[in-house]
Amino acid sequence: MSGIERSTASPGRALSVAGVVALCVALLAGWLGAVAGSAGAAEPAARPTVTVSQSTNLVNQRILVKWTGFTLAAGTNSIVVMQCKGTTPRSRDCWSPTYTENGVFRQPDGNPPILATKQTGVPTRADGSGEAWLQVRPALRLPQLGCSDRQACSVVAFVMPEAGSTATSFQPKQHIDLGVQYQITDTEMDLAFAAGQAAVTPLSFIPAPDACPGMEHPDLSVSGTGEFSQAGASWVFGLCGARTNPVNMTVSSGSGPNAREVFLRDGADIGVTQQPIGGALDQARPVALTGTRDKDKTVYAPLTNGALAISFNIDDAGTHEPITAMNLTPAWSRK
C-alpha cells in the first residue's frame, strides 16, 4: 500500500513516554521548590545551655559556670546562677529565692547571705555566652539543700525578667547588682523557666559523713582547729568506705586550746592543735590545764595544712566582667 505510512510505536507506548516526562518535570519542580523553601527558612534559635568546670565529687568549693544560647540577654547583666536541689528544680528548691505565701513576703529559713550559693547581675556577651564563679556547698555546710552522693543537685542559670514580662513577651532586666545580695523571687525564676530563658546542669557531691554505717560508735574521733575540719571531713567516707580495714572517724571543729582540753579529758582520740600540751599558751592560762590523760605520754606528729594566698574579687568598671588575672610587682608583694 503505497502512499500510506504506519507508525512503528503503539498508542499505549506513546502515552507512557509522555507520562514519564510529565512525572519527571513534576518531581524536578517539587525538588526546586523544596530547595528554595529550605534556603529561605530561618535557623532555629539556639537553646540556652549551662556547663560547669566540675560536676562530680564536689565538696565545699567554687566551680566555674559557663552558659551559651542566652541571646535574649546579650549585652545585659541579667543572668542569675544558683545551686538548687534536684536535677529538675523548682524555685523553692533553690538557694535562695524569696517567695510569697498567703500574700506575705518570706525568706527561706536559715538563709544568711554568707551562705548564699548564687551569683546575680552577671554580664552576658553579644553572642549570648558568659561565665561566673559559683560557691557550691554539700549537705554538711548547707543542710537545707542536702546535696550529697544520695541527693543530686544542680546549677541553674536563668534570665531575670523585666517587670511586666510574660512567658510569651519576655524581656530581660537591664541592670542587677553584681554579687549575692540581690533578692530573687520565686515568681521571677518560674517565669524565666516558662519563657525558655533558663538552663540546668546536674551536680553530684561526695558522700555525706552519715552515709557510713555505725557512725554512732566511731572507731576514731578527732577534735581540732577549724582549719583542719574541712580536710578531715573529706577523709571520713574514704576511711569508712575502704575495702580493707575500714575505720569510722568523726571530726569536730573547734580551736587549738579546745582540742588540747578535749584530748586531755579523754574526749577525743586525736587533737589537732598549733601548740603542744603545756606549751606557752597553756602556761599563760589563769587556770591550769588538767585532764585524765598523762600529757607527758602524749605522742606528736606533724600535720601541715596551710598556704599563703593573695585573693582578690574585682570587676572591670567598663565591662562589669570579673578580672581573673593580676600581676603583682615584687615591691607590692613585700608589703
Secondary structure, 3 states (H helix, E strand, C coil): CCCCCCCCCCHHHHHHHHHHHHHHHHHHHHHHHHHHHHHHCCCCCCCCEEEECCCCCECCEEEEEEEECCHHHCCCCCEEEEEEECCCCCHHHEECCEEEECCEEECCCCCCHHHCCEEEEECCCCCCCEEEEEEECCCCCCCCCCCCCCCCEEEEEEECECCCCCCCCCCECCCCCCECCCCCEHHHHHHHHHCCCEEEEEECECCCHHHCCCCCCCCEEEEEEHHHHHHHHHHHHHHHCCCCCCCCEEEEEECHHHHHHHHHCCCCCEEECCCCCCCHHHHCCCCCCCCCCCHHHCCCCCCCCCCCCCCCCCECCCCCCECCCCCCCHHHHCC
